[in-house]
């Protein structure tokens, strides 16, 4: 899979320097587009990033409400254990 993209001998035979990070990144990305496993990996990464963004936005808007509710639950539990 990605071994072919990161193969140092193959890169040097093609005249590409191992010290050039942009060439390495370009080769890695192009290998991901050629291989179906890489394509699925990219799709899963995009889905994961989208889910993370949605969770952050939801927590931003509902964070105070959730915090207030959890504080009320904690206070109720604390009161129940001290009086009971």
N, C-alpha and C positions, 0 to 999 in steps of 0.2 A: 504494500500500500504506500504509505508515506516514506518507506525506506528508499524507494526509487527517487523520490524528490530530494532526499537528504543524503544521497550516496556521494561521498567526497570524490571517489575515483571518477565517477561519471561526470561530475561537475567540472573537474580539472581537465578531463578529456575534451569536454565541450568548450573549454577556454573560459569558464566562469570562475571567478575568484571565490575562495571560501571566506575571505575577509570582508566581502561586500554584503552587508546585511539586507540591502534592498533586493539584490539578486536572489538571495536565499528565501526571502519572504515571497517574492514574485513566483519563484519555482514551487514553493509550498502551496500557494494559493492556486496556481494553475494545475497542480496535481490533484487538489481537492475537487476542482471542477471536472476533471477527466474521470475520476473514480466515483462510483456510486456510493461507496461507503463514506467517502469524504463529503459528498453532497448531503447525505443523510445527517452527518455530523454537523454540518453547517446549519441545516434546517433545525435540528434540535437545539443548537446554540441560540439561534434567532428566537425560537419559541421560549426558551428559558429566559432570555433577555426581556422579551415582551412580558412574560409573567412577573418578572422582578420589577419592571417599571409599573405594572398595574398594582402590585402589592404596595410599592412605595407610595403611589398616589393615594390609594385607599387608606393606608395608615396615616398619611399626612392629613387627610380630611377627617378621618374618624378617630385619630389618635387621642384627642382630648376626651371624647365620649367614652372610648374604651377604657382609658385610664381612670376616669371618674367612676365607671361601673365596677371596675376591679377594686378600687379603693373602698367602695360601698360594700362589696362582698367581703373584703378583708376585715373591715370594721365590724360587720355583722358576725363574722366567725369569731373574731376576737371577743366581742361582747358576749356571745353565746358560751364561750369557754370560760370566761371569768365569772359569769353569773351562775352558771350551771354546775 
